[in-house]
Amino acid sequence: MPARPHPPEEATPPQPLLDDEQLDRLDDFLASDQVDEDALDLISAHGFLVALAVGPSEVPPAQWIAELFHGEPRYADEAQRDDIIHLLTLLRDNAMAVLEQGGLPELPFELTLGGIPAEETPIGDWCAGFMEGVFCDESAWFQDDEETAATLLLPFMLLSGLFDDEPDMAEMAGDLEHQEALVTQLPELVLDLYLHYRVPPETTKPKPRRKTPAKGKQRR
């Protein structure tokens, strides 16, 4: 009797960048009155830190922390400050580690718009946060190959809603079916950006472990 073939190996699912308890601690702090009202919330901060993990330059911690908080938070004590900075740094570092292995990051929302414009959803908030990360050192993102960079960043720009005043963007923003297709690909688009900026052309790029992304935990 011939041996049964082994079932195909399951692709690795998207990887969470922090566990639920860590995300809850960050969420509580960023939603509190200890931070400036213009500070990024959890969803936007997640996108911001993933952009820092992907980007071509190392943004100094003092710079990105100030950008994220829009000033200095009113920490209860030094221990709370150390905990929050640790969690933010860990999220960024975990994103780098997942992408370096060719994995996909789990995003903190369901990968569907449900017929709602992206800028009115957590997806738009996340992409706006991602673009804030790009703006931290915008010249580095575009200096080597501006056309390719613009193409790779276009989905994030479109879904963020930050560029809807531009005629070309306004036309694409009205195509919800196209937006929905981009949303389902967001983890893979992040990996594409990482491979473009962080993996030199002469090295062997990790093989993407792609599958339909699992639904993340909805946060608002």
N, C-alpha and C positions, 0 to 999 in steps of 0.2 A: 504494500500500500504506500503510495507516494506521501512524503511528508507535506504537511499543510504549510502553505506560505505564511511567513510572519506578517502580521498586520502592519500597514505603513506606520512609521513613527509619527506621532502627533507633533505638529509644529508647536514651538514654545509660545504660550499665550503672552499678551502684553504684560509687562512687569510693573507692579506698583513701585513708586519711587519713595514713598513713606508708608508705614502701616496706618491703619485707621486711627489708632490712638494718637500717633504723632500728628496726623493731619488735623485731628480735633483740637489738639493743643495750639497749633498754628492758627486754625480758624478762629478759636476763641480770642486769641491775642489780637489778630488783625481786625477783628470785628469790634474790639473794645474801644473805650475812650482813651486808652493809653497811647494810641497812635493818631496821627494827623488824619483828618477826614479825607484828605486826598491820597492817603497811602493805598497801595494795592491791597485788594482783598485776597482771600486764599486762591481763588481761581486765577486771577490775574497774576499773582505772585508765582504760581505754579508755571504758567506760560513764560513769565519773565526769566525764571531760573533755568528752564529747559533751553531757552534761547542762549543763555550764558554758557550752558553745557555744549551747545552746538557750535557757537560762533568761533571765528578764526582768531580772535585775540583774547588774552587773559585780562579781563576788566578787574582792576584792584578792588578788594573787598570794601574798602571805605567808600568807593564810588558807587558800587551797585547797592550797597546797604542804604546809602543816603537816597538813591533814586527810588528804591522800593518803598521806603518809609516816608519820603518827602520831608525829611528832617529827622530829628532824634526822638524816638519813642520815650514815653515816661515809664520806664521799667520800674517794677516794684522794688527790685534789688539787683545786685550783681549776678546772683544765681539765675534769675529770670532772664536777664540779658544774655548770659552765656547759653542758656537753653534754647532761646529763640534763634540766636545766630547759628548755633549748632544745627538746628533743624533745617534752617534755610540752606546752609552750606551742604548738609547731608543730602537734601533733595537734589541740588545741582550735581553733586558728585555721583550720586546713584544714577542719575540720568546719563552721565558720561560713561559709567561702567556698563550699563545696559546696552547703550548704543555701540560701545567699543566691541561688544560680543556679537553685534549684528542683531540684537534683540529690539523689541518695540516697547516704548514706554506706555504704561497705562495712564490714560488721561482721566481727570476727576469729574467726568460727566458722561452721559450717554451719547454715543456717536450718531445722533440723529437730530434734525431740526424740527421734525414734526410739522412742517409747513410754516414755520415761523422764521422771519428774517434772522440771519445769524447774529446781527448786532443786538438783538433783543433776547439772546440766550446766553448761558454760561460759555458756550463755544466762542461767541464773539468776544466775551470778556477775556477768555484765555488767549485768543489770538491777539487781542489788543495788548495784553501783558507781554506776549512773545515779541511783538513789535517794539515795545518799550525796551526790551533787552537788546534788540537790534540797534535802537537809537543810542544806546550807551557808547557804542563805538561804530557808528554807521559807516564811516569811511573804510574801516577794515573789511566790512562785509562786501563792499563793492569795488575795492581797489584793484583786484587781480582780473576779474572777469565780470564786468558790470552786467552784461546781457544775461549770462547764465544765472547770476545772483538774483536778478530781477525776476527771471522765470521761476526759480525755485521758491522765492519769497512771495510770489503773486497770490497763491492760495491763502496765506496768512494775512496778507494785506487786504484781500477781498473780504474774508470772513470777519476781520476785525471791525469793519465799518468805519475805519478812520480815514479812508480815502474816497468816500462816496461822492465827494464834491468834484472829483476828477471825472471828466466825461466818459472815458473808457471804463472806469470802475463803476460808474453809475449804471451803465448799460448791463454789465455783468451782474451787478447786485440785484437786478430785477429777475434774474434767472435762478429761481429757487431750486430747480432740479439739478442744475450744475453745482450750486452750493452744497446740496445734499450729497452729491457724489464726492466732493472734496472733503467733506466732514468725515465720511467713512474711511478715507485714506489718510487722515491726519497723522496717526502714529507712523505710517510708512513715509509720509512726506518729511517728518522730522528726521527719520533715519537717512533719507536721501540727502538732506542738508548736512547731516553729520558726516556722511561719507565724502561729500564734496569738500567740506572745509577741514576736516580733521584727519582724513586718511590720504597720505601722499599718493599720487598716481602710480608711482613705481612699486608700491607695496600691494600685496594681495588683499583685496577688500573682503571683510567678513560677509558670508552669504546671508542675506536677510531671511529671518525666520518668519515668513508671512502667513497669516491666516486672517479670517474675519475677526476684527478686534472684539474682545468681550466688552460688555457694557460696564462702564465704570460706575463708581458711586456718585450719585447726583449730589452736588453741593451748591449752595447759593449763599 
